[in-house]
Amino acid sequence: MASPSPCSPLCLTRSNSSARPNPPSPSTLSGLKFLVAALSSANMKIQRLGTSRILPSGSG
């Protein structure tokens, strides 16, 4: 009587995914965080290089 239908988990996930997008997986989120951190650190390095180049030329 209480046996689930063989399609219940798959059908539920498929209907949910078609109705609304799945939330990003933890691995995707960690990858995005890593990319954001890498880009922000690269921007900081570029800004530091830019200011270090501008300051000596301006003072000299």
MARPASE-161571 format. One line per 3 residues: number of its first residue (from 1); their letters; for each residue x negated, y, z negated of C-alpha. Coordinates in steps of 0.25 Angstrom, whole numbers, always signed. Example, Ala and Ser with C-alpha at 12.3 -4.5 7.8 and 13.67 -1.06 7.14 Angstrom:
MARPASE-161571
1 = as = -49 -18 -31; -55 -4 -29
END
This chain:
MARPASE-161571
1 = mas = +0 +0 +0; -11 +10 -4; -21 +6 +8
4 = psp = -25 +19 +15; -23 +20 +30; -36 +17 +37
7 = csp = -36 +30 +44; -33 +39 +32; -47 +45 +29
10 = lcl = -51 +47 +43; -37 +53 +47; -38 +62 +35
13 = trs = -52 +67 +38; -48 +69 +53; -36 +76 +51
16 = nss = -43 +85 +40; -54 +88 +50; -45 +91 +61
19 = arp = -36 +100 +53; -48 +108 +47; -63 +108 +48
22 = npp = -71 +99 +38; -79 +107 +28; -94 +107 +31
25 = sps = -101 +95 +25; -112 +97 +14; -123 +94 +24
28 = tls = -118 +105 +33; -117 +115 +22; -131 +112 +17
31 = glk = -136 +114 +31; -129 +127 +33; -135 +132 +19
34 = flv = -149 +128 +24; -147 +135 +37; -142 +148 +30
37 = aal = -153 +147 +20; -164 +145 +31; -158 +156 +39
40 = ssa = -157 +166 +27; -172 +162 +23; -176 +165 +38
43 = nmk = -169 +178 +38; -176 +182 +25; -190 +178 +31
46 = iqr = -187 +186 +43; -183 +198 +35; -195 +197 +26
49 = lgt = -204 +196 +39; -197 +208 +45; -198 +217 +32
52 = sri = -213 +213 +30; -216 +217 +45; -208 +230 +44
55 = lps = -214 +235 +31; -229 +234 +34; -226 +241 +48
58 = gsg = -217 +252 +41; -228 +254 +30; -239 +255 +39
END
